[in-house]
Amino acid sequence: MKEFEKYEVWEDYWCYKPINNPTFEILKTLNYYCWKPRENDEIKIRIESFNNTELPRDSQIKAIEFVIGNESEILDGIWNYYQNLILPVYKSAIDIETEDIANNKSELSKIFGVKAIEIAPLQSYNSVYYLIEFDFKYDCEHGLYLLFKNNTPIDLFSEGDKDYDSIGIYENGLDNKDKSPLKVHLSETNGNPLLDGEYFFNQQIEFALSKGAYRIFYTINDSQRVRNFIVNENLEKFTLEYVLKNCTL
């Protein structure tokens, strides 16, 4: 894939897309919409330009080619993330009617509608990272972005809140510049507090966590961050590295 065209998404925000837009037959089955359906039933591609002039980087081309070739696996990743994290997080925040819960992968289309695939001009990694933007039944006003590492969602955002902190966690870990431990507040997704303390990224924490979804607030280099994460098995002890990477190392 080498042929791209540049287009203006909104004033002075320029992106690239393939001249021959992929069909995305599997991802297009996620077709829920809040206000209006996709134009021409087309999933938009936004390959972001670093300075409005730079052509897509090799890492960005690698990412879009990955999405084109792995639609089925990406759909599996969305289903797993919905069950394990998205549904628990939003159940804690809003009242969700029984009929608005997807009970199997084929029912995801009543919750999610894929609007766009967005690929930032990140540095090159062995893994590919990209965002998928959704119309989202549980929050039509703000929508939903999922940040992916390969086939697997690793973080979620509302419109306007997206960032790439999770990539740094997966690629580089978390360390204060002064080598001090991280200040941590761990809670259930409904805010019920569980653990407060100061811990290093790889330090063993003697605290039991049951399988489920959690929220962690942490301070790194005087910057406060928050992250939802999944524990996929009961734990008697853990490291920040293990839980912040959703129990994958």
C-alpha positions as MATLAB code, in Angstrom:
seq = 'MKEFEKYEVWEDYWCYKPINNPTFEILKTLNYYCWKPRENDEIKIRIESFNNTELPRDSQIKAIEFVIGNESEILDGIWNYYQNLILPVYKSAIDIETEDIANNKSELSKIFGVKAIEIAPLQSYNSVYYLIEFDFKYDCEHGLYLLFKNNTPIDLFSEGDKDYDSIGIYENGLDNKDKSPLKVHLSETNGNPLLDGEYFFNQQIEFALSKGAYRIFYTINDSQRVRNFIVNENLEKFTLEYVLKNCTL';
ca = [
       0.000    0.000    0.000;
       1.798    3.102   -1.216;
      -0.803    5.433   -2.747;
      -2.372    7.969   -0.405;
      -4.308   11.191   -0.717;
      -4.196   14.091    1.698;
      -7.438   15.610    2.971;
      -8.538   18.181    5.533;
     -10.569   16.656    8.367;
     -11.380   20.088    9.766;
      -9.685   23.450    9.514;
      -5.903   22.970    9.455;
      -6.123   19.328   10.589;
      -4.805   17.287    7.681;
      -4.631   13.519    7.345;
      -3.949   10.892    4.703;
      -6.027    7.960    3.561;
      -5.490    5.255    0.941;
      -6.658    6.300   -2.508;
      -8.514    2.988   -2.695;
     -10.334    2.889    0.631;
     -10.461   -0.618    2.179;
     -13.918   -2.148    2.538;
     -13.513   -3.485    6.123;
     -16.330   -5.984    5.659;
     -16.019   -7.405    9.200;
     -15.563   -4.156   11.120;
     -18.434   -2.620    9.138;
     -20.789   -5.082   10.856;
     -20.418   -2.841   13.927;
     -22.880   -0.313   12.543;
     -24.708    1.223   15.516;
     -25.105    4.981   15.183;
     -26.278    7.689   17.557;
     -27.286   10.491   15.176;
     -26.679    9.418   11.602;
     -25.248    6.372    9.790;
     -21.811    6.283    8.196;
     -21.580    8.271    5.001;
     -21.682    5.793    2.101;
     -21.295    3.097    4.783;
     -17.573    3.880    4.760;
     -15.180    3.639    7.705;
     -12.965    6.699    7.576;
      -9.197    6.423    7.800;
      -7.185    9.188    9.425;
      -3.446    8.698    9.049;
      -2.269   11.763   10.906;
       0.466   13.911    9.469;
       3.186   15.008   11.890;
       3.409   18.545   10.533;
       0.690   18.692    7.858;
       3.253   17.945    5.160;
       4.922   14.685    6.119;
       3.774   11.631    4.182;
       2.638    8.561    6.132;
       5.491    6.951    8.001;
       6.427    3.307    7.514;
       5.050    2.535   10.979;
       1.695    4.083   10.011;
       1.514    2.114    6.772;
       2.355   -1.017    8.766;
      -0.504   -0.220   11.176;
      -3.191    0.302    8.534;
      -2.083   -2.829    6.682;
      -2.305   -4.707    9.982;
      -5.900   -3.570   10.529;
      -6.877   -4.558    6.979;
      -5.404   -8.019    7.451;
      -6.691   -8.739   10.966;
     -10.310   -7.602   11.108;
     -11.600  -10.842   12.611;
      -9.002  -10.884   15.382;
      -9.650   -7.200   16.130;
     -13.373   -7.935   16.482;
     -12.507  -10.712   18.948;
     -10.409   -8.201   20.892;
     -13.304   -5.736   21.045;
     -15.647   -8.461   22.310;
     -13.242   -9.540   25.067;
     -12.558   -5.951   26.131;
     -16.276   -5.171   26.171;
     -17.031   -8.091   28.466;
     -14.097   -7.630   30.796;
     -13.700   -3.858   31.056;
     -16.083   -1.642   29.093;
     -19.289   -3.158   30.464;
     -18.136   -3.143   34.130;
     -16.854    0.447   33.835;
     -20.067    1.780   32.319;
     -22.318   -0.287   34.574;
     -20.669    1.539   37.475;
     -21.355    4.910   35.838;
     -24.834    4.617   34.300;
     -27.943    2.472   34.381;
     -27.763    0.016   31.505;
     -30.937   -1.817   30.545;
     -30.719   -5.572   30.068;
     -31.664   -5.255   26.398;
     -28.716   -2.890   25.895;
     -26.129   -5.487   26.902;
     -24.400   -7.562   24.225;
     -24.556  -11.236   25.206;
     -22.395  -12.501   22.366;
     -20.096  -11.162   19.681;
     -22.882  -10.921   17.098;
     -24.742   -8.445   19.349;
     -21.893   -5.920   19.528;
     -23.540   -4.024   16.670;
     -26.254   -2.785   19.024;
     -23.583   -1.062   21.164;
     -20.764   -0.073   18.786;
     -20.531    1.569   15.392;
     -17.054    1.902   13.901;
     -16.636    5.464   12.613;
     -12.936    5.793   11.912;
      -9.504    4.255   12.222;
      -6.915    6.769   13.362;
      -3.161    6.275   13.212;
      -0.897    8.775   14.925;
       2.664    9.506   13.721;
       4.308    7.543   16.523;
       7.825    6.199   16.551;
       8.317    2.713   15.189;
       7.740   -0.231   17.540;
       7.692   -3.982   17.016;
       3.969   -3.842   17.836;
       1.464   -1.671   15.975;
      -0.669    0.909   17.766;
      -3.805    2.597   16.451;
      -7.144    4.011   17.574;
     -10.639    3.027   16.538;
     -13.368    5.639   16.984;
     -16.903    4.426   17.708;
     -20.425    5.659   17.925;
     -21.224    4.236   21.341;
     -24.664    3.531   22.759;
     -23.632    4.045   26.386;
     -22.352    7.579   25.702;
     -23.692    9.053   22.471;
     -22.554   12.546   23.415;
     -18.865   11.741   23.843;
     -18.443    8.533   21.856;
     -15.631    6.092   22.502;
     -12.070    5.546   21.317;
     -10.191    2.302   21.877;
      -6.407    2.261   21.722;
      -5.075   -1.022   20.343;
      -1.802   -2.862   20.604;
      -1.955   -5.271   17.676;
      -5.327   -7.072   18.034;
      -5.908   -6.097   21.650;
      -7.519   -2.959   23.106;
      -5.337   -1.557   25.893;
      -7.126    1.682   26.822;
     -10.380    3.584   26.288;
     -11.249    7.267   26.019;
     -14.100    9.612   25.322;
     -13.781   12.133   22.527;
     -11.342   14.849   23.542;
      -9.645   12.714   26.207;
      -7.539   10.444   24.041;
      -3.853   10.081   24.814;
      -1.071    7.593   24.254;
       0.193    7.110   27.824;
      -0.603    3.409   27.667;
       1.891    2.908   24.851;
       4.620    4.222   27.127;
       3.550    1.769   29.832;
       3.708   -1.179   27.436;
       6.936   -0.137   25.745;
       8.953    1.600   28.476;
       7.320    1.031   31.862;
       6.716    3.706   34.488;
       9.530    5.387   36.416;
       9.856    8.744   38.117;
      12.825   10.753   36.909;
      14.112   10.991   40.485;
      13.757    7.183   40.849;
      11.199    7.565   43.656;
       8.227    5.155   43.903;
       4.888    5.962   42.269;
       2.011    7.215   44.400;
      -0.907    4.869   43.774;
      -4.610    4.806   44.623;
      -6.415    1.639   43.552;
     -10.207    1.376   43.557;
     -13.108   -0.566   42.153;
     -14.687    0.963   39.052;
     -17.453    2.455   41.241;
     -14.853    4.374   43.250;
     -14.783    2.099   46.291;
     -11.174    2.464   47.585;
      -8.990   -0.613   47.911;
      -5.332    0.340   48.244;
      -3.174    3.430   48.720;
       0.591    3.465   48.798;
       3.879    4.141   47.052;
       5.296    1.399   44.854;
       7.862    0.869   42.130;
       6.731   -0.452   38.757;
       8.176   -3.949   39.290;
       7.685   -4.153   43.066;
       5.663   -7.072   44.422;
       2.526   -5.759   46.157;
       1.088   -8.100   48.762;
      -2.613   -7.488   48.222;
      -5.358   -9.794   46.950;
      -7.258   -8.792   43.826;
     -10.168  -10.821   42.494;
     -10.749  -11.304   38.795;
     -12.461   -8.207   37.398;
     -12.102   -4.567   36.334;
     -10.409   -1.868   38.414;
      -9.350    1.764   38.288;
      -5.955    3.087   39.302;
      -4.842    6.668   39.921;
      -1.112    7.177   39.898;
       1.295   10.099   40.014;
       4.393   10.071   37.849;
       6.802   13.013   37.660;
       4.187   15.160   39.466;
       1.587   14.374   36.801;
      -1.617   12.638   37.916;
      -2.992    9.922   35.635;
      -5.879    7.463   35.726;
      -6.283    4.115   34.028;
      -8.850    1.314   33.971;
      -7.446   -2.183   33.800;
      -8.450   -5.841   33.766;
      -7.418   -8.598   36.171;
      -8.148  -11.863   34.379;
      -7.488  -14.195   37.308;
      -7.559  -14.013   41.118;
      -4.272  -12.661   42.464;
      -2.690  -12.844   45.902;
       0.050  -10.413   44.921;
       0.923   -8.425   41.831;
       3.147   -5.750   40.344;
       2.033   -2.480   38.804;
       3.622   -3.673   35.585;
       1.442   -6.771   35.538;
      -1.906   -5.086   36.175;
      -1.238   -1.973   34.094;
      -0.506   -4.243   31.156;
      -3.851   -5.998   31.706;
      -2.142   -9.111   33.076;
       0.041   -9.633   30.010;
       3.805   -9.328   30.065;
];
